[in-house]
């Protein structure tokens, strides 16, 4: 028996690891236990293959608690489409509990739960059934399964006996500590299911209705969680982010943050060319100021985080954390702008804002704190302000198209969808092929004079065109923002089954060089030669301004490295083996399409540079073709829902009446229900009225009708399900 | 009579401005009223020069309230040293109140209050005594005076009559609205003094003891506030920042933020060369995690801001805003670092942190939210970690010395002054000549294994040097941070009576070109020629990579422009007039020393570039000479306090015993009291033990004694009063 709260000296005792078959147990479970300050006892014994054998083995072992309860861990596989990744159900219960898999299946809305094969156990947990225990659930496995814990375990006062990932080792943990451990594994999307196994309704089997939708699109709780979880796996494996212990917050690791830095570098230089200056405004807003702007803030107030305490003192008044900075900045614009000569005022800041959303946080797309830039400008005339709105929007388009290789469609939002308190909102709208949903990429708002009016912030100057010098004019304002959502859109548009695919322009490593063909028979000289060649090639490419890295890790196989860099999405891999060296060439493998081609080492820098440009261009072209092919010109109502269900965005000759917009949303949501109860139920929103109307059949005024309501159509408008 | 809550149409009525003599009234007071949603009535009448005449005039005016009370505004000047800027005392009281200036003087600890001359009124308020009113106090004047309001005004139920900055115009305001307005002018440092004028103790006149210290160094409340206020005036005039309506928070305007950007650009490139990667961690810390680290967090907990609400919901547990990110990051370091191959891990983030200090906020130096970078690295060995501590410190030194032209002394902190929970702290210590105080410039901490220990974050790897592969080793960690305090230090070191002096390397405008010698007699052609020459010169310099600007504002005189850019600290001014043009030259005027020299237009880019280098070098040299001259080698205790009082930093052969350090602080604080009660009372802290000990007389082990306690001296250590 030993204490888990180890001193340094204890930890290096060689005997300590002997109980544990798997080093990963030491790495992950032990760390979690230490973090939780858990202090379980552990014993080793002869190997066991049944509950009785286990109990016997424990009876003869030393340091076993006087009383304890065995815990069993059962793994079930639900019936899914053959192409779908199975999502096992792990049931943790007292050894004595009877487990009714049909009842559990019904509760989870999963069909035909069957005990998993040994193969599946190996695949998921690298363990046999006799070594399995709740401790097999760790940060890596937990998100991939649905975990059910018998609620009655919580009532056990005796210590629980669990296999310590080996049938010859047992660890004793109180039930509350077991729950504590499992709770640490929960994420925003994958949580523990506590079920009262003795009192489940066993009457009817799981829903017998057939479903066309694959399980991962289903609307049942567990499955939806997994559907999201799979995508997040990509982000975790690619080292893009990590989950944080405050729900809805995520850690941007260097692999994703470097993409944000590339966007910042490019966009910052462009706006400075337009005369925008950077500044920094405080993150706090006094409640008075925030509440002064009731109209504008209405949309944000449910999401505002409030600071009410500092140290041990309650603040006199609560102070808000900015959800956006209009109310932070504009009182000072009123103070600073005293004359038309102070115009235009163009300020930007790179900062974080907080919107405490309670539902469905998603990395990059919907997070409680996120990074963005927010530009706030004031102009003398509407004309000047209007021009800037479009200049900024075009920069947003270029961020997506030129940097991220993501096609977007610039347009204007409907009145219903525009920024609260603004005059009009322009947007770049992207498209996620796998879900068929539109996604707002970035918005550039004209605020008009709505914020400068006297009853708002009263930002006023004398009108220089008035010869009497008496006329005042309220300034014309814009605000515009682009956030780290950009990265999420890029991941979703380009990612594939192997993981991320990064466009070369934003990849922090554009080229990875992997030494190959080194075996146990390779002599040291050849090995060194190959490794040096890789190293030198990396240096040469770096000198040419390319972001290259030689992966010379000596504890990893080429196969491991290939997989690793593929998951992370590095655009180009160069392999160098003995034969390549003899031919003075390298094998280039493109991440975006898998195409392999030898590249001569001579003048390789310019060849690689050109190849990266080609990759960038091809990625954009492919994504654009997909977007175009899924943008359907629809003129009859009956074609709307089938097109949405086929994962398209529909473009309607729309009347631009808000009531019609509400109606479209409602009807498209309802309409989808009879088809499949489990399909995403969200109705179609208006996404944008594209500026470029020329790609669709010309609207004939008075003749072309809105397919939703029959009124006269005004402009082609994109409608779709969205994020 | 009109309503202050104006509609757009009302505001542009020409008649509206006629009540007000001064346009600045419209600009600042009206905006404040609108912001406060005040709605006062106003009348115009014949000009008045006495209370009786005023009362008479109001009696015949229309729309005057049935009852009201006249308010008088008296301005006094206290006796100060001739060289000091006078700080007027503005007393606002009911017309009927009797004002005892001696009693007020005593209360404020000011001597010989005398009614101010008309000249002083003009200087401060641009008004005569009959037009004066509390409304003359605005954002620009309020910080320069001490404002006393008779507390009994608050009891007035009738509207108060105030001159609307003209003796022929009166505005009616409730007493609560008057207080509301005046309160908006308060800053962290300059607040309203509410005195009960009827019940002041008139017995003795203001302190009769003579004082050698000038008023602005005095420890009396009002005067100290002004002493800080004067410095802040510089920041406001230079357009560096603005005060924000949440106390202790400031707005970094582009003029200061661009300096931060220069520092970021340089430092970021340097740390990336060292293999550091940028990332972003959430600003929130769950109370659990924060409280887990009781030792480390002890120093921060009184200053932690807590979010307890989101929207209208109370959070289940309060969530802290990071005061620093050790506890945010290290749980993930424990997770990510699984093998010695994951080391070193070197992450940095550029972010803001919040330390809710309650006392004496100061722009740049002590703010509740501030910008910084925080680097957090983990290493396999102490040797590697130690090297990095010094590498980073040297980069901090270079930020100060090479970019900001501010000399600093690198050294190590005493154990008492080191980072809470760290192993040792290195620092670059600066010096502010005007106050004779040391200032900590930036710190690079070795955390040792204190945070990686199992009872802390348990960041552990197998020791690769152990042949048995059994030995674990806890990682060696560093953390290091540099904040926008850098800008404050730079301002204080280089600023002069005219305002800022910016070192060329960080100035967002290095060269300003001002057209001169244009008079009413100048013909249009010459004027255009001169302006074009300025414009072209600016373009040429920009092409050569210099940050140049031609100031072609046509509504400002050259004198105004000179003053404007001098206040803002632009390193070099180039003047071009008709004669300069004829001679194909420009007159260069250095901001740092005022030296003027003609510069031929031919090859001017390289001449200007060299001149900027010279300015940068000269600024550093001057500041370094000052620092060196005020760093006093002191070996006898009796020389310590006189040297501190003479605004020096003393370097003592110190014993390095913490009790002695406490003793020095206490004795140096006490000792200063008998000399002058009003002198800054803070004792001397140990600032740093400089790495370079060679500049002082060698310490002979066992012979050289600590002058404070007589123990054996170890190393030369800087002691001084500090920020």
Interface residues (C-beta under 8 A of the other chain):
Chain A: X5 X6 X7 X8 X11 X12 X14 X17 X27 X31 X34 X35 X139 X242 X244 X245 X246 X249 X250 X251 X252 X253 X254 X257 X258 X260 X261 X277 X278 X279 X280 X281 X282 X283 X284 X285 X286 X289 X301 X302 X303 X304 X305 X306 X307 X308 X309 X310 X311 X312 X313 X318 X319 X321 X331 X332 X334 X335 X336 X338 X341 X347 X351 X352 X354 X356 X358 X368 X369 X371 X453 X454 X455 X458 X460 X468 X470 X471 X472 X474 X553 X555
Chain B: X5 X6 X7 X8 X11 X12 X14 X17 X27 X31 X34 X35 X139 X242 X244 X245 X246 X249 X250 X251 X252 X253 X254 X257 X258 X260 X261 X277 X278 X279 X280 X281 X282 X283 X284 X285 X286 X288 X289 X301 X302 X303 X304 X305 X306 X307 X308 X309 X310 X311 X312 X313 X318 X319 X321 X331 X332 X334 X335 X336 X338 X341 X347 X351 X352 X354 X356 X358 X368 X369 X371 X453 X454 X455 X458 X460 X468 X470 X471 X472 X474 X553 X555
